Amino acid sequence: MDQRSPAVKLNVLAEGNGFPILCLHGHPGAGRSLSVFTRHLSKRFHTIAPDLRGYGDSRTQQDFLMIDHLTDLEAVLDRYDVYRCLVLGWSLGGILAVELALKFPERVSGLILVATSARPWGDHPPISLQDNIYTGVAAILNRLQPGWQWNIDTFGKRSLFRHLVQTHTPATYEYLANEAMIAYLKTSGFATRSLNVALQQGYNRLSALDRIQCPSLVLAGEKDRHITAASSREMVRSLQNCEFHCYPDTAHLLPWEIPDQILGDIDRWLVNHPEVVQTL
């Protein structure tokens, strides 16, 4: 873990003005996969949403370690002259947000952690051939005609999408068509291997969480099969100054299922914790 590679210059989607919010996507994903957050938050803040190494347009030609993401993200903060920021992370992005808070506590004013955990585990059922076929068909048809109800009812609800979302609405499927599919296709094998190696090694940062002093907001989907709500609750118990929301009838892609509720809870938390968006 000490043999770090040099920083990769990440492709970054930066919007808005004001206090900086670093927005970190999951796997597979890209900075644009966070538009549900950045469109809203960039009206008041400066949102910085990079494609992580090996994702989106941040290309790499070699294997790397998970810790190398931190090197890249430190370089992004330096590039944008950000000394202190709020960090929002979804799934893998939440894991990296926690790592940033542990490594650079002086630079992280607060954490918004979505569908993530410091010791992630899932309870995803076995994947069948039919699952893969239905998922492929559902994804292609949804890309051609986003939110088509016939496709949702015929293929989507029988595909692997059923483990990613619980609310099979046209609006949710439009996010899947416009942001998930391209991000999936542009996620490299290097990125997938990096994540798998970390998980196979038994990633667990629970014992270090007492070092995080900044306010945290943790949001989880009650029916998340990829990173379970139980593993998110376990993290919450180890975080100080933490607020937790667990939403029924939602799964790993909960921001695309109930965006208004998620954004409303984030806004209320920001009002209650103005210090996380104030320059010292």
C-alpha positions as CSV (number, residue, x, y, z in Angstrom):
1,M,0.0,0.0,0.0
2,D,3.0,2.3,0.2
3,Q,4.0,2.0,-3.4
4,R,1.9,4.9,-4.7
5,S,1.9,5.9,-8.3
6,P,2.2,9.6,-9.4
7,A,-1.0,11.6,-9.6
8,V,-3.1,11.4,-12.7
9,K,-4.6,14.7,-13.9
10,L,-8.3,14.0,-13.6
11,N,-11.1,15.2,-15.8
12,V,-13.3,17.5,-13.7
13,L,-16.7,18.9,-14.0
14,A,-16.7,22.2,-12.0
15,E,-19.8,24.3,-11.7
16,G,-21.0,27.3,-9.7
17,N,-19.4,29.6,-7.2
18,G,-19.0,29.8,-3.4
19,F,-17.8,27.3,-0.8
20,P,-16.3,24.2,-2.6
21,I,-18.0,20.9,-2.4
22,L,-16.0,17.9,-3.7
23,C,-18.4,15.4,-5.2
24,L,-17.1,11.8,-5.6
25,H,-18.9,9.2,-7.7
26,G,-19.2,5.4,-7.3
27,H,-18.3,2.3,-9.3
28,P,-19.1,2.3,-12.1
29,G,-19.5,6.1,-12.5
30,A,-18.1,9.4,-13.5
31,G,-18.4,13.0,-12.4
32,R,-21.5,13.6,-14.5
33,S,-23.2,10.7,-12.7
34,L,-23.6,13.1,-9.7
35,S,-25.7,15.7,-11.6
36,V,-28.6,15.0,-9.3
37,F,-26.4,16.7,-6.6
38,T,-24.3,19.1,-8.6
39,R,-27.2,20.7,-10.5
40,H,-28.8,21.6,-7.2
41,L,-25.8,22.5,-5.1
42,S,-24.0,24.5,-7.8
43,K,-26.7,27.1,-7.5
44,R,-25.1,28.1,-4.2
45,F,-21.7,26.4,-4.0
46,H,-18.7,25.6,-6.2
47,T,-19.2,21.9,-7.0
48,I,-16.1,19.9,-8.1
49,A,-16.9,16.5,-9.6
50,P,-13.9,14.6,-11.0
51,D,-13.9,11.4,-13.0
52,L,-11.8,9.2,-10.7
53,R,-8.7,7.5,-12.1
54,G,-9.8,4.8,-14.6
55,Y,-13.3,6.2,-14.9
56,G,-15.0,8.5,-17.4
57,D,-12.4,10.6,-19.2
58,S,-9.7,10.1,-16.6
59,R,-7.9,7.4,-18.4
60,T,-5.0,5.2,-17.2
61,Q,-3.0,2.5,-18.9
62,Q,-1.8,0.6,-15.8
63,D,-3.1,-1.0,-12.6
64,F,-3.2,1.1,-9.5
65,L,-4.2,0.9,-5.8
66,M,-7.2,2.4,-4.2
67,I,-5.0,4.7,-2.2
68,D,-3.8,6.3,-5.5
69,H,-7.2,7.9,-5.7
70,L,-6.3,10.1,-2.7
71,T,-3.2,11.3,-4.5
72,D,-5.2,12.3,-7.5
73,L,-7.9,14.0,-5.4
74,E,-5.3,16.0,-3.4
75,A,-3.9,17.2,-6.7
76,V,-7.5,18.3,-7.8
77,L,-7.9,20.3,-4.6
78,D,-4.6,22.0,-5.2
79,R,-5.4,22.7,-8.8
80,Y,-8.6,24.5,-7.8
81,D,-6.9,26.3,-4.8
82,V,-9.2,24.5,-2.4
83,Y,-7.8,24.5,1.1
84,R,-11.0,23.4,2.8
85,C,-14.2,21.7,1.4
86,L,-17.3,19.7,2.1
87,V,-17.0,16.2,0.6
88,L,-20.0,14.4,-0.8
89,G,-19.4,10.7,-1.8
90,W,-21.8,8.1,-3.2
91,S,-20.9,4.4,-2.7
92,L,-17.1,4.1,-3.6
93,G,-17.1,7.9,-3.5
94,G,-18.2,7.7,0.1
95,I,-15.4,5.4,1.0
96,L,-12.9,7.8,-0.5
97,A,-14.6,10.7,1.3
98,V,-13.9,9.0,4.6
99,E,-10.3,8.3,3.5
100,L,-9.9,12.0,2.7
101,A,-11.2,13.1,6.1
102,L,-8.8,10.7,7.8
103,K,-5.8,11.8,5.7
104,F,-6.5,15.5,5.4
105,P,-8.7,16.4,8.4
106,E,-7.8,20.1,8.1
107,R,-9.1,20.1,4.5
108,V,-12.5,18.4,5.1
109,S,-15.2,20.5,6.7
110,G,-17.9,17.9,6.6
111,L,-19.1,14.7,5.0
112,I,-22.2,13.7,3.1
113,L,-22.0,9.9,2.7
114,V,-24.6,8.2,0.4
115,A,-25.1,4.4,0.2
116,T,-21.7,3.6,1.6
117,S,-19.8,2.2,4.6
118,A,-16.4,2.1,6.2
119,R,-16.8,-1.7,6.2
120,P,-19.0,-2.3,3.2
121,W,-20.8,-5.6,2.7
122,G,-23.6,-6.6,0.4
123,D,-26.2,-9.4,0.2
124,H,-26.7,-9.5,-3.5
125,P,-28.2,-12.8,-4.7
126,P,-26.5,-14.9,-7.3
127,I,-26.7,-13.6,-10.9
128,S,-28.3,-15.8,-13.5
129,L,-27.9,-15.9,-17.3
130,Q,-31.5,-14.5,-17.5
131,D,-30.5,-11.6,-15.2
132,N,-27.7,-10.7,-17.6
133,I,-29.8,-11.0,-20.7
134,Y,-32.7,-9.0,-19.3
135,T,-30.3,-6.3,-18.0
136,G,-28.6,-6.0,-21.4
137,V,-31.9,-5.7,-23.2
138,A,-33.4,-3.3,-20.6
139,A,-30.3,-1.1,-20.7
140,I,-30.2,-0.9,-24.5
141,L,-33.9,-0.1,-24.9
142,N,-33.8,2.4,-22.1
143,R,-30.9,4.2,-23.7
144,L,-32.8,4.3,-27.0
145,Q,-36.0,5.5,-25.3
146,P,-35.3,6.6,-21.7
147,G,-38.1,5.9,-19.3
148,W,-40.2,3.8,-21.6
149,Q,-42.8,2.2,-19.4
150,W,-43.2,-0.9,-21.5
151,N,-39.5,-1.6,-21.2
152,I,-39.5,-1.0,-17.5
153,D,-42.4,-3.4,-16.9
154,T,-41.2,-6.1,-19.4
155,F,-37.4,-6.1,-18.8
156,G,-36.3,-3.6,-16.3
157,K,-38.2,-5.0,-13.3
158,R,-36.9,-8.5,-14.2
159,S,-33.3,-7.4,-14.7
160,L,-30.5,-6.6,-12.3
161,F,-31.9,-3.1,-12.1
162,R,-34.4,-4.6,-9.6
163,H,-31.5,-4.8,-7.1
164,L,-30.3,-1.2,-7.8
165,V,-33.6,0.5,-7.5
166,Q,-37.0,-0.2,-5.9
167,T,-39.0,2.6,-7.5
168,H,-39.1,1.7,-11.2
169,T,-40.3,5.1,-12.4
170,P,-39.6,6.7,-15.8
171,A,-37.7,9.5,-14.0
172,T,-35.4,6.9,-12.3
173,Y,-34.8,5.1,-15.6
174,E,-33.9,8.4,-17.3
175,Y,-31.0,8.7,-14.9
176,L,-30.0,5.1,-15.7
177,A,-30.1,5.9,-19.5
178,N,-28.4,9.3,-19.4
179,E,-25.8,8.8,-16.7
180,A,-25.3,5.2,-15.7
181,M,-24.9,3.4,-19.1
182,I,-22.2,5.7,-20.5
183,A,-20.4,5.7,-17.2
184,Y,-20.5,1.9,-17.1
185,L,-19.0,1.6,-20.6
186,K,-16.2,4.1,-19.7
187,T,-15.2,2.3,-16.5
188,S,-11.9,0.6,-17.1
189,G,-10.7,-2.8,-16.1
190,F,-8.0,-1.2,-14.1
191,A,-10.6,0.6,-12.0
192,T,-12.6,-2.6,-11.5
193,R,-9.5,-4.5,-10.4
194,S,-8.4,-1.8,-8.0
195,L,-11.7,-1.9,-6.2
196,N,-11.9,-5.7,-6.2
197,V,-8.5,-6.0,-4.7
198,A,-9.4,-3.6,-1.8
199,L,-12.6,-5.5,-1.1
200,Q,-10.9,-8.9,-1.3
201,Q,-8.4,-7.7,1.3
202,G,-11.2,-7.0,3.7
203,Y,-11.4,-3.2,3.6
204,N,-12.4,-2.0,7.1
205,R,-11.9,1.5,8.5
206,L,-14.3,1.4,11.4
207,S,-11.6,1.5,14.1
208,A,-10.3,4.8,12.6
209,L,-13.6,6.7,12.5
210,D,-13.3,8.2,15.9
211,R,-10.6,10.4,14.4
212,I,-13.2,12.1,12.2
213,Q,-14.5,15.2,14.1
214,C,-16.3,17.0,11.4
215,P,-20.1,16.8,11.0
216,S,-21.4,13.9,8.9
217,L,-24.7,13.1,7.1
218,V,-25.2,9.5,6.2
219,L,-28.0,8.5,3.8
220,A,-28.9,4.8,3.0
221,G,-31.5,2.8,1.1
222,E,-33.2,0.3,3.3
223,K,-33.2,-2.3,0.5
224,D,-29.7,-1.7,-0.7
225,R,-28.2,-5.1,-1.8
226,H,-24.8,-3.7,-2.8
227,I,-23.8,-1.9,0.4
228,T,-26.4,-2.8,2.9
229,A,-28.2,-0.3,5.2
230,A,-26.9,-2.5,8.1
231,S,-23.3,-1.8,7.1
232,S,-24.1,2.0,6.8
233,R,-25.6,1.8,10.3
234,E,-22.5,0.2,11.6
235,M,-20.5,3.1,10.3
236,V,-22.8,5.6,11.8
237,R,-22.3,4.1,15.3
238,S,-18.6,4.8,15.0
239,L,-18.9,8.4,13.7
240,Q,-19.2,11.4,16.0
241,N,-21.5,14.3,15.2
242,C,-23.4,12.2,12.7
243,E,-27.0,12.4,11.4
244,F,-28.5,9.3,9.7
245,H,-31.4,8.8,7.4
246,C,-32.5,5.4,6.1
247,Y,-35.2,5.5,3.4
248,P,-37.7,2.7,2.9
249,D,-38.4,1.2,-0.5
250,T,-35.1,2.5,-1.9
251,A,-31.9,0.8,-2.9
252,H,-28.3,1.6,-3.9
253,L,-29.3,4.3,-6.4
254,L,-31.6,6.1,-4.0
255,P,-30.7,9.6,-5.2
256,W,-32.2,8.7,-8.5
257,E,-35.3,7.2,-6.9
258,I,-36.2,10.0,-4.4
259,P,-34.1,13.0,-5.5
260,D,-36.3,15.7,-4.0
261,Q,-36.4,14.0,-0.6
262,I,-32.6,13.4,-0.6
263,L,-31.8,17.0,-1.7
264,G,-34.3,18.3,0.9
265,D,-32.6,16.4,3.7
266,I,-29.2,17.6,2.5
267,D,-30.4,21.2,2.5
268,R,-31.8,20.9,6.0
269,W,-28.6,19.4,7.3
270,L,-26.6,22.3,5.7
271,V,-28.9,24.8,7.5
272,N,-28.3,23.0,10.8
273,H,-24.5,22.8,10.2
274,P,-23.6,26.1,8.6
275,E,-20.0,25.6,9.7
276,V,-19.4,23.0,7.0
277,V,-19.8,25.5,4.2
278,Q,-18.1,28.5,5.9
279,T,-14.6,29.7,5.1
280,L,-12.4,29.8,8.2
